[in-house]
Amino acid sequence: MWLIRLALRRPITIMVIVAAIALSSILAVMRTRVDIFPTLDLPVIYVAQPYGGMSPQQMEGFLSYYYEYHFLYINGLTLCDSFRRWDFASGLSSLFKSITYVV
């Protein structure tokens, strides 16, 4: 209630405070540097294949083996690793040489 009484007694003061907050907010937003897609030089590719209803052993035989087999044909591949879980399915990570660019 005291805030309403203050605003009714001193409307110019409240308008100056609101304008100062708005101006400082605009300046803060304009000066903040945000990069939505930062440049990363990580030569790693992650492939996630959600496929429910299979055990980890079935996932290994059905999907992970398929991806690993086809990833071996990519030049510059140094490591190909996969993991399987009951609740997730299959994940595959591939590490490339740092000078290899995949387009």
FIGU-88828 format. One record per residue (C-alpha): x, y, z. Coordinates in steps of 0.02 Angstrom, whole numbers, padded with zeros to 5 digits, always signed. Layout:
BEGIN
XYZ
...
//
This chain:
BEGIN
+00000+00000+00000
+00144+00117+00037
+00207+00098-00142
+00041+00159-00213
+00040+00310-00096
+00219+00352-00147
+00173+00340-00332
+00023+00455-00307
+00124+00582-00208
+00276+00583-00323
+00227+00530-00500
+00377+00612-00584
+00498+00517-00471
+00415+00351-00513
+00419+00391-00700
+00605+00433-00691
+00640+00270-00597
+00542+00168-00725
+00631+00255-00869
+00801+00223-00788
+00760+00038-00764
+00700+00024-00945
+00854+00113-01014
+00975+00008-00911
+00883-00150-00966
+00898-00102-01149
+01083-00062-01127
+01114-00227-01038
+01028-00326-01175
+01123-00235-01313
+01293-00257-01229
+01271-00441-01186
+01360-00551-01311
+01266-00711-01345
+01312-00834-01479
+01177-00960-01515
+01291-01071-01619
+01468-01054-01550
+01612-01116-01654
+01675-01280-01588
+01825-01371-01656
+01778-01538-01582
+01805-01672-01711
+01671-01785-01637
+01504-01843-01705
+01370-01916-01591
+01230-02020-01663
+01081-02062-01552
+00956-02190-01613
+00804-02206-01500
+00725-02373-01537
+00622-02449-01397
+00569-02626-01366
+00739-02709-01387
+00867-02770-01264
+01043-02697-01270
+01107-02856-01353
+00976-02842-01490
+01019-02659-01514
+01202-02704-01534
+01163-02833-01666
+01032-02734-01759
+01076-02548-01755
+01246-02519-01676
+01335-02644-01787
+01253-02565-01940
+01314-02390-01894
+01487-02447-01843
+01508-02543-02006
+01461-02393-02113
+01563-02270-02011
+01720-02369-02048
+01713-02307-02228
+01737-02125-02174
+01914-02059-02199
+02002-01990-02045
+01904-02090-01918
+02013-02135-01769
+01887-02204-01645
+01712-02274-01658
+01626-02316-01493
+01447-02364-01455
+01342-02393-01300
+01171-02466-01269
+01047-02450-01127
+00872-02515-01095
+00792-02345-01080
+00887-02253-01217
+00929-02373-01358
+01091-02343-01451
+01221-02205-01446
+01372-02195-01558
+01520-02077-01544
+01652-02056-01678
+01816-01964-01656
+01902-01890-01808
+02074-01819-01837
+02078-01633-01804
+02115-01589-01985
+01972-01690-02058
+01817-01591-02104
+01654-01682-02136
+01533-01588-02246
//
